[in-house]
Each structure stands twice: as structure tokens, then as C-alpha cells.
Amino acid sequence: MRHPFPSVHGAAFAVAPEPQHLFLVKPSEEEATPEDPFGEARQWLDALYTRMAQGPDEVLHHGMTSLHGGLIERRRHWSPELWKRFCLEVARKHPMRHLVHQCPFTRHAFERPRGYAGDAALIDYLYIDHAADELHGGREVYRYMHGQPSACSVRERRELLTRMMDETAERRPDGRVLSVACGHLREAEQSRAVAERRLQELIAFDQDPVSLAEVSRLHPDGVVRPVCGSVRALLSGKVTFSELDFVYSAGLYDYLSDSVASRLTSVFFGMLRPGGRLLVANFAVHPPETGYMEAFMDWWLTYRDEDGMRGMLSETPLEQVANVRLFRDRQDNVIYLEVTRR
């Protein structure tokens, strides 16, 4: 079941005569011309920005709902090329960007202080609510983003990983776990198996030494072993692991092409010992925040449906597979592929 969010299929562009009553109407196709395909969109953003910039908390909240709805509807209506042009030529230069960038979560994604999208510090904004630390505009935009379906999905994902980590320890007292693109490995902070050292080893693999430094700080003398390395090193065999009971990657596949995702899935599967499980996650096609993420956060993911997730097994030896399970989270936003080895 999705987190409460207004439907944006068919009618989702915000225009409101009164600040307290932001509602959704369809745009006029006549306002767009080949010379200026974004005329209507600029007018819509101008009007919405004026109301949001001057409004109290309630108006900001309704404005964010209208902004999300209008952006995702335009993303669905326009070609990918036109949508990307809108993001670069209109959204990035509009005063609305400065308003929503008062939100530390939105601003961090756009600025990429660690040099890449979706870094561990960004995800931490979804785990811990920092709204009380912000001023009016930033506080309300951040509070809105923290409560959105995708943010709920990220927190639910952490709970699932913690649970599966603990289940691994229950199945095998000498259990070995590998987390790929581990970030700050926040799921391990909630794991009883890690706290009680009931796993033989939890390998925290990531390309970012800053993330691994945080992992080392939090787990200085436990079962966690940080390893710095890249996806390319895994694919080439320069870095390899074996005899693992649980391998997972929570956010990496959102950035991989189909071909790389398929090869990497096969590599991960080959690291499992009999009875071991592989779990990979991917955001489903076009969650409601997609338009906002791309237009104002410069955060572009690779979205997949169930068929796309099944396609990741194209290079995996199916005769060695005992079970395959596909399931979605409670928000209907993230698809999980779970593969068990014979």
C-alpha cells in the first residue's frame, strides 16, 4: 500500500486562486509552442513559487504536493529529451530551486559534496529527522521530503536488511555477510547479531573511503570488516569474496545499466555457498518523487519493473538456483530480487 499521496495520473498541475487552496488542473497545450515548449511550465512555476515563497507552513506543504504532482505529470507527458531540457533550462534556473534548496536534503543531492549522487550522508537525512535544525522554508520542505513514499521505502529497506542479517546469524553461527555499496552501514547499528558478535564476519564494501571511515568509527572492534573497492574491481575479479551466506546491495543497482547489473548479479551469486541468499533492491518505475528528484536534486536513478529485475538473472546459472523471489515494499516503491543458491 502506498504512502498517502494524491494521484497524478491524468491531472496534476497546480494552479490556485488562493494560497490555502492549491489544486490540480490540466495544462493548456496551446500555451506551448515549438519555439518555447516551456511557456506554460514557466507560468505554472512562477505562480506556484510566488505562493510558496510568501506562504505559511500549510501553504508550503500544499505547494510541495502540487510541485511534485506537476513535475511527475510533465515527466510522463514529455519525451525524455524534452524533460531533460526542462530540468536544465527551466527548473535549474528558476527561483523555485533556491527556495527548495533551503532543504538540506534537496541541496545536498544537487551539490554532491562527495562527488556522486546518493551518497551515504544524503541517505542519513532520510534515516534521521533533522527538521528541527532548520529555519521555516528549509524545515517545511525537508519535513515534506522526509515523509514521502521513497523516504519511507529507504527506512523500510534498512529494517529489512537488519532482519535478514539477523536471520543469517540464526541459520549459521559462522555466518558471513557481504554488503556492497554499504554506505554508512546503518542497518548494522540495529542488528542484534552484529552487537552480540553472532556473525563470523560482515564485510562492508564501498568505493567511498569517507563512508568506510564512518563504518570503522562505529564498529572499531566487532565483526565488521571495511573493504574499499569499486564495482569494476568486482567485475574484473581483482576483488573477490567466497563462502558467503548473505550478499546484498541496497542502493547500487539504481545506478547500473542492465548489462552491468546482470554481470554483477552473477558475480554475487558465485560468492555464495550452498543455501546462501542474494538480495538486491531497485526503485520501481517512476515513484511520485521522480520528477522533483531529477528537476531540483539532479538525482537520476535507473528504474526497473519486475521484468527488469528478472532480467538480472540472465547470466546466472539457473541450474544452481534453488529459489527466486520478487517482492515489493509496503510503499510499492522498491522491488527486491532474492535468490537462494542450491
N, C-alpha and C positions, 0 to 999 in steps of 0.2 A: 504494500500500500504506500502510495506516495505521501510525502510530507505535504500538508495543505498548501496549495499553490494554485492560483487561478489558471484556468485553461487558456492556452494561447493559440490553439488550433482554430484558425478561421477569422478571429477578430481580436487584435491585441495591441492597437496603437493608442497611446494615451493622449487625450485632449480633454481639458477640463475648464469649465467656466468659473468654477470656484475652487480655491485651494483645498477645501475639505472634501471635494467630490471629484477626485481623479477617476475617470472611467475610460473604457477602451472602445475605439471606433476604428473602422477600416479606413485606410488612406485613399485619397483620390489618385487614380492612375494618371489623370490629366495634368497633375501638377509636376510630373516628372517628364523631362524632355531628353532626347539623346545628347544634347549639349550639356545639360545639367541634370543627370539622373537622380541627384540627391536633393533637389529643391524642397520637396515635401519633407524629407527626413530632417533637413536643417531646421525648417519651421517647427517641426514636432519637437526637436531637441531644444530649440530656443525657448519655446513656450514652457516645456517641462522644466528646464533649468531655472527659468525665472521664478516659477512657483516653488521649486525645491530650495533655491538659494535664500528665499525670503521666509520660508515656512517654518513652523514649529516641528516638534518630533513627529507628530502624527502625519503631517504633510510630507515630510521626508520619507517616512515609511511607505506611504501610498505611492509617492513618486518613484521609489525604488522598485515597487511592484510593477508600475507602468513602464519604467525603463527596461526592466528585464523582459516584460512581455512584448514590448515593441521591438526590441533588438532581436529576440529569437524569431519573431514572425518575419521580420525583414530578412534574416539569415535564411529562413526556409523559402522565402518568396524569390529572392535574388539568386543569380548564378554565383558560384564560388568566387569567380573573378570580380564580379561587381561588389560582393560583400567585402572582399579584402580591400578593394579600393575605398569603400566607405569607411572601413576601420582606419586606414592610413590618412585619407584626405579629409574626412569629416570628424569622426569620433576623437581621433588623436589630437586634433587642433581646436576642438570645441571647449568652451569654458566648463562644460559638464565634467570634462576629465579632471580639471583642477578641484572641482567640488568632491567628486567621488574619491580622488586621491588623498583626501584628508583621512580616509580609512587606511590604517597601516597595512592591512591585509592586501587591499587592492593596490596600494602604492608599491609594496614590496615585490609583488609579482611583476609589475611593469618595470621596475628599476633593476631587477635581477642582481642584487649585490654580490651573489656568489658566481655570477656569470652564466647561469642557466635557469630555466623555468622550473617551477615546482620544487624548489629546494626544501631542505628539512626545516629551516626556520619559518618558511611560509606555511607548511603543514602544521607547525606548532600553533599558529594563530587559530587553527580550527580545533585543536585539542583543548586549548585553554582560552577562556573568555577574558580578553583584555579591555572590554568596552569601558570599564570604569576608569581606565587610564587616559581616555580620550576626551577631547572637547566636543561640543554639540554636534557639528556636522560629521566629523570623523567617527564619533561614538555611534550615531544612529545608522550610518552606512555600514560600519563594521558589525553592529548588532544585527542588522538585517542579513548581512552575508553569513554571519556565524550560525544563523538559524535556517539557512536554506537547505534544500534536499541534498545537494552534493556535500555540504559540510557535515550533515548528519551521516551521510554514507561513509565519509572518511573516519568519523569516530566509531561507527559500527564496524568498519573494517579492522580497526585496531582491536576491538573486542573479540572479533572472530579469530584473529591471528594469535592473540593471547590464549584463547581457549584451545586452539589446535596445538599450540606449543605445549600446553599442559597435558593435553591428551597424548601427545607423543611420549612424554615422560611416563605416563601411566602405562602405555603399551610396552615401553622398553626402558629399563633402568639405566641402560648405557646409551640412551637416545642421542643422536647427533642431528643438529638442525642447521640449515643454511638460510640466511636472509639476504637476498640480492637487491642492491639499491636500498640498503637498510635505513638510510637517513639517520635520524637520532634513535632509532630502535625503541620507540616509546612503548611498544607492546610488551617488551621485556620487563619494563618497570612494573607492569601489572601482573606478571607471571609468577605464580607460586613455585613452579618448577625451577625457575631461574633463582628466585630468592632462596629456596631451600637446596639449591645445587643438586637437583634430581635429574638434570641433563648432564651427559658427559661433556658436551660442547655445543655452544651456539656461535656459529661463525657469522660475524657481521661484515658483509662485503659491500663496499661502496667506492665510487671514484673520488669522492669529496673528502679530503683529509680533515677539513673543519668539522664535518659531521662525525667522522670517526674519533676525533679528539673529544667530542661531547660524549660519545659512547664509552670511550675509555674512562672519562671522568666519572661517569655514573656507575660503571661496572669495573672497578680497578683490580679486583682480585677474585672475581667469580668465574662462571663458566663461559663468559662471553669472550670471544677472540676476534678483535677487529682486523680486517684484511683490506688493504687499499688496492683497488684494481678496476679495470674497465670491462665493459661488455665485449669489446674487441678481444681482450685477453682471454675471456672465457670461450669465445667462439673459435679462436685460433688454437686453443689448448695450452697456451702459455701459463694460464692459471687453471687448475682443476682440483676438484674435490671428489671424494668417493665414499661409499658405505654410509650414506646419509639416510635418515629416517623421515625427515620432513624438509623439503625445499620450498621456499615461497618467494614471490616477488609481488609486492603490493601495488606499486605505482609505476614501475618501469615500463610495462607494456603499453601504457598510454602514449608513449613517445616512439614506439618502434614500428617500422614498416612490417607488412605481412611476412615478407621473406625472412627478415631478421628474427621476427617473433617465432616463426616456425623452427628455424635452426636452433634458436636458444632454448625452446621448449624441449627439443630432442636432446640437447646437451644436458639440461637439468634432469631430464628423465634418466639419462645414463648415469647420473651420480647417485641414484637411489639404490639401496639394497632391497632384496625381496620384502614386500609388504610396506615399503616406503611410499610416502604420498608427496605429490607435487601440487601446489596451489598457485595459480596466477589470477590476477584481477585486472579488469579493464572497464573503464566507464562505458556505459551503453550509448547508443546513438542519440546525440543531441539532448542531454538533460536541460532543464529550463534555464540554467545559468550560462549555457554555452555562449550565447550572444554577448552577454556582459563580459565574460572572461576574455573573449577574443577582442572585443572593441576597446575595452578600458583597462584590461590587465595584460594584454599582449600574451595571453596564455592559451596556446593552441595544443589540443590533445588529438590523438588518433582514437576515434570512437569505433566500437565494434558491437555487432549483434551476436546472437547465438551461433549463427552460421560462421561468422568471422572467428569466433572462439574455437569452434570445431576445426576450422582450417589450420589452427596452430599445431594440430597433431599430424600434419601431412608428412613430416619427416621422422616421426616417432614410430618405432617398430611395434605395431599393434599386437603382434603375437605375444609380446611381453607385457601387455597391459591387462590388468585384472579387472579394472573398473574405471569408468569415466562418468563424472557427474558435472552437470551445468546447473547453476542456480543464481538467482539474483538476490540482492539485499532487500531489506524491508522498504526502502525508498524506491525500489525498482530502477536504481541508477547505476549500480555496479554489477557486472556479470563475473562470476567466478568459474574457472575451469579447474576441477580437481581430478587428478589422475593417480591411480594406485598401481604400483608395479607388482607383477606376479612374484 
